[in-house]
Amino acid sequence: MSRNGDTTLNQLRYFAALADDLHFGNAAARLGISQPALTRQIQSLERFVGAPLLTRTQRSVALTPAGVVFANRTRETLRHHERSIETARNIAERGEERLSIGFESCAPFHDFPEVVLRFLKRYPKVRVSSYEMPGPEQAEALSRHRIDIGFVHPPVPDGAQFAFEPVLDEPFVAALPAAHSLAKKKRVAVRDLGAERFVLFPRALAPGCYDAVQRICGAAGFAPDVVHESNGIALSLKLIPVLGAVTLFPRCVARQADAGVVFRELRGSVTTVTCGFLRRQADAALPVEQFLRMWRSYASRVSIAHS
């Protein structure tokens, strides 16, 4: 251990390799150092941490509970270090910064395109890429550094790797064929939809919204009779008048004018759904911070204008 009381990146690499192999000889060979040298480095690391990270016998090596946690955090640190180097090299080689954004299919109804356009005008040297993907896939894409930020509905992953910043809570509204008898009402009781056929999306696409729809219907005493599943909001809107079906959407979708479809407020439910941005907790990349600042500013102005 260095005299200044710090540990080194190499020691973290050594420990990560040993945590993967749980064999000093194999880990040392993979790292290209001698086994005694690896042993000394691990012992030095344990002294610095102040706790045993491994239990050793003549026949086996195992991680202690502290070692399991430290191994996971060590891998995150190394991944972040590698990503930082890669990002710096890309910027140096191409003279530009990048921002990759994942988004659920409802994002366009939340002024997402407008904010992206404002961002591009404000920061023309940042290359922005956008990818539509279900919320659960966004967490995996973030952990693998395929995207830098994601627009999602909870549930979001637990743990210290991710941070979630809520944007807003929205109530649900009913989407009905324009010719439907309930379309004459300003507000629709949820229980009045119990005998209707539903167009809905697969749960894997947006678990938070799907579960909220099920809760709303369940509270009214029925389970929705789903006659068609669609993974696109635009297609669902087209199918509602064609099939004579109904569905529940977050209120933001009501901004979308579509021939043959009307939206009505609900009575009998106060269920809302939250949307927001998911990011890597330890990622302080400047484009991510710039995008979030712009979103907060835009959302604040829109809220004031609508109040």
C-alpha positions in Angstrom: 0.0 0.0 0.0 1.3 3.5 -0.8 2.4 5.7 2.0 -0.3 8.3 1.4 -2.9 5.8 2.6 -4.5 5.3 -0.9 -5.0 2.2 -3.0 -4.1 1.8 -6.6 -6.0 1.0 -9.7 -3.8 -2.0 -10.3 -4.7 -3.4 -6.9 -8.4 -3.1 -7.9 -7.7 -4.9 -11.1 -5.9 -7.6 -9.2 -8.7 -8.0 -6.8 -11.3 -8.1 -9.5 -9.4 -10.8 -11.3 -9.1 -12.9 -8.2 -12.8 -12.4 -7.3 -13.6 -13.8 -10.7 -11.3 -16.8 -10.6 -11.2 -17.4 -6.8 -7.8 -19.0 -7.5 -4.5 -17.2 -6.8 -2.6 -19.2 -9.4 -5.1 -18.8 -12.2 -5.6 -15.1 -11.5 -1.9 -14.4 -11.3 -1.3 -16.1 -14.6 -4.1 -14.1 -16.2 -2.7 -10.9 -14.9 0.9 -11.8 -15.9 2.4 -11.5 -12.4 3.7 -14.0 -9.9 1.5 -15.6 -7.3 3.5 -14.2 -4.4 3.2 -10.7 -5.9 -0.6 -11.1 -6.2 -0.8 -12.3 -2.6 1.2 -9.2 -1.4 -1.1 -6.8 -3.3 -4.3 -8.4 -2.0 -2.9 -8.3 1.6 -2.0 -4.7 1.1 -5.5 -3.9 -0.2 -7.1 -5.7 2.8 -5.0 -3.6 5.2 -6.1 -0.4 3.4 -9.8 -1.5 3.5 -9.5 -2.5 7.1 -11.4 -5.8 6.7 -10.7 -9.3 5.3 -12.0 -9.6 1.7 -11.2 -13.2 1.2 -11.1 -16.4 3.3 -8.3 -18.8 2.3 -7.6 -22.4 2.9 -5.1 -24.7 1.2 -7.8 -25.9 -1.2 -10.1 -22.9 -1.7 -10.6 -19.2 -1.8 -13.9 -17.5 -1.1 -15.1 -13.9 -0.8 -16.2 -12.7 2.6 -19.5 -10.7 2.7 -17.4 -7.5 2.7 -15.5 -8.9 -0.3 -18.6 -9.6 -2.3 -19.7 -5.9 -1.9 -16.2 -4.6 -2.6 -15.9 -6.8 -5.7 -19.1 -5.4 -7.1 -18.1 -1.9 -6.5 -14.6 -2.6 -7.8 -16.0 -3.8 -11.1 -18.2 -0.7 -11.4 -15.1 1.5 -10.7 -13.1 -0.3 -13.4 -15.9 -0.1 -15.9 -16.3 3.6 -15.2 -12.6 4.1 -15.6 -12.5 2.3 -18.9 -15.5 4.3 -20.2 -13.9 7.6 -19.2 -10.8 6.7 -21.2 -12.9 5.6 -24.2 -14.9 8.8 -24.1 -11.9 11.0 -23.8 -10.2 9.3 -26.7 -13.4 9.6 -28.9 -13.6 13.3 -28.1 -9.9 13.8 -28.9 -10.1 11.9 -32.1 -13.4 13.3 -33.4 -13.5 16.7 -31.7 -17.0 16.1 -30.5 -19.0 14.9 -27.5 -21.8 12.3 -27.7 -25.1 11.8 -25.9 -27.1 8.6 -26.4 -30.6 8.6 -25.1 -33.0 5.7 -24.7 -36.8 6.4 -24.6 -40.1 4.6 -24.1 -42.7 5.0 -26.9 -44.6 7.6 -24.9 -41.7 10.1 -24.8 -42.8 12.1 -27.9 -46.0 12.9 -26.0 -43.9 14.5 -23.2 -42.2 17.1 -25.4 -39.2 14.9 -25.7 -38.6 15.9 -29.4 -38.9 19.6 -28.6 -36.2 19.3 -25.8 -33.9 17.4 -28.1 -34.3 20.0 -30.8 -33.5 22.8 -28.3 -30.5 20.9 -27.0 -29.1 20.4 -30.6 -29.4 24.2 -31.2 -27.8 25.1 -27.9 -25.0 22.5 -28.2 -24.4 21.9 -31.9 -21.1 20.1 -31.3 -22.7 17.3 -29.3 -23.8 14.4 -31.4 -27.1 13.1 -30.1 -28.4 9.6 -30.8 -31.9 8.4 -29.7 -33.1 4.8 -29.4 -36.7 3.7 -28.6 -36.6 0.8 -26.2 -38.6 -0.7 -23.4 -37.8 0.5 -19.9 -36.3 -2.8 -18.7 -33.9 -2.8 -21.7 -32.8 0.7 -20.9 -31.3 -0.3 -17.5 -29.2 -3.0 -19.3 -28.2 -0.5 -22.0 -27.1 2.0 -19.3 -25.1 -0.6 -17.4 -23.3 -1.5 -20.7 -22.8 2.1 -21.6 -24.8 1.8 -24.8 -26.9 4.8 -23.7 -26.1 7.6 -21.4 -29.6 8.4 -20.1 -33.1 6.9 -20.5 -36.6 8.2 -20.4 -38.7 5.6 -18.4 -41.6 4.9 -16.2 -40.8 3.1 -12.9 -40.2 0.5 -11.6 -36.5 1.3 -11.9 -33.6 -0.9 -10.8 -32.6 -0.8 -7.2 -29.1 -0.3 -6.0 -26.4 2.3 -6.1 -25.6 2.0 -9.8 -28.6 4.0 -11.1 -30.2 7.3 -10.2 -33.8 8.3 -11.2 -35.0 11.8 -11.7 -38.8 12.1 -11.8 -40.3 14.5 -14.4 -44.0 14.4 -13.5 -46.9 12.3 -12.2 -49.8 11.8 -14.6 -53.3 10.5 -14.2 -54.8 8.1 -16.8 -57.6 9.0 -19.3 -59.9 6.7 -21.3 -59.4 6.5 -25.1 -62.7 5.7 -26.8 -64.0 5.4 -30.3 -65.6 8.8 -31.2 -68.9 7.0 -32.0 -69.0 5.3 -28.6 -71.9 6.1 -26.3 -69.6 7.0 -23.5 -67.9 9.6 -25.7 -70.9 11.9 -25.0 -69.8 12.2 -21.4 -67.1 14.6 -20.1 -65.9 12.1 -17.5 -66.1 8.3 -17.7 -66.5 6.0 -14.6 -64.0 3.3 -14.8 -66.6 0.6 -13.9 -68.5 1.6 -17.1 -65.5 0.1 -19.1 -65.9 -3.3 -17.5 -67.8 -4.8 -20.4 -65.6 -3.2 -23.1 -62.9 -4.8 -25.2 -59.4 -3.4 -24.6 -56.4 -2.6 -26.8 -53.4 -2.8 -24.6 -49.6 -3.1 -24.8 -47.4 -6.0 -23.5 -46.3 -5.7 -19.9 -42.6 -6.1 -21.0 -42.9 -2.8 -22.9 -43.8 -0.6 -20.0 -44.3 -2.5 -16.7 -45.2 0.6 -14.7 -48.0 1.7 -17.0 -49.3 -1.8 -17.6 -49.5 -2.5 -13.8 -51.2 0.9 -13.3 -53.9 0.0 -15.8 -54.5 -3.3 -14.1 -54.8 -1.6 -10.7 -57.3 1.0 -12.1 -59.5 -1.7 -13.6 -59.1 -4.0 -10.6 -60.2 -1.3 -8.2 -63.4 -1.0 -10.3 -64.0 -4.7 -10.0 -62.9 -6.1 -13.4 -59.9 -7.3 -15.4 -59.6 -5.7 -18.8 -60.7 -8.0 -21.7 -57.7 -7.5 -24.0 -58.5 -8.3 -27.6 -55.3 -6.9 -29.2 -51.8 -6.2 -27.9 -49.8 -3.5 -29.6 -46.3 -2.2 -28.8 -47.0 1.2 -30.5 -49.2 4.0 -29.3 -49.9 5.3 -32.8 -51.1 1.8 -33.9 -53.3 1.4 -30.8 -55.0 4.7 -31.6 -55.7 3.5 -35.1 -57.1 0.2 -33.8 -59.5 1.7 -31.3 -62.2 2.9 -33.8 -61.5 -0.1 -36.1 -62.0 -2.7 -33.4 -64.6 -0.7 -31.4 -62.2 -1.1 -28.4 -61.1 1.2 -25.6 -58.0 1.6 -23.5 -56.4 3.7 -20.8 -53.4 6.0 -21.5 -51.4 8.5 -19.4 -52.9 11.9 -20.0 -50.0 13.0 -22.2 -51.3 10.8 -25.0 -54.4 12.9 -25.2 -52.3 15.6 -26.9 -52.2 13.3 -30.0 -55.2 14.1 -32.3 -56.3 11.0 -34.1 -59.4 10.7 -36.2 -62.1 8.5 -34.7 -60.7 8.7 -31.1 -61.7 10.8 -28.2 -60.2 11.1 -24.7 -62.2 11.4 -21.5 -61.1 12.0 -17.9 -61.8 9.1 -15.5 -63.9 8.9 -12.4 -63.3 6.3 -9.7 -59.5 6.2 -9.8 -56.7 8.4 -8.6 -54.0 6.2 -9.9 -51.1 8.1 -11.5 -47.9 7.0 -13.3 -44.5 8.6 -12.9 -42.1 9.3 -15.7 -38.5 10.5 -15.6 -34.9 10.0 -16.5 -32.7 7.1 -15.5 -28.9 7.5 -15.5 -25.8 6.0 -14.1 -25.2 7.2 -10.5 -21.5 7.8 -10.9 -21.7 9.3 -14.4 -21.0 13.1 -14.4 -20.7 13.4 -18.2 -21.2 17.0 -19.2 -23.7 16.3 -22.0 -25.9 14.4 -19.5 -25.9 17.3 -17.1 -26.6 19.8 -19.9 -29.5 17.8 -21.2 -31.1 17.4 -17.8 -30.7 21.1 -17.0 -32.4 22.0 -20.3 -35.2 19.5 -19.6 -35.8 21.0 -16.1 -35.8 24.5 -17.6 -38.2 23.6 -20.4 -40.5 21.6 -18.1 -40.6 24.5 -15.7 -41.6 27.0 -18.4 -44.3 24.7 -19.8 -45.7 24.1 -16.3 -46.0 27.9 -15.6 -47.6 28.5 -19.0 -50.2 25.8 -18.3 -50.9 27.0 -14.8 
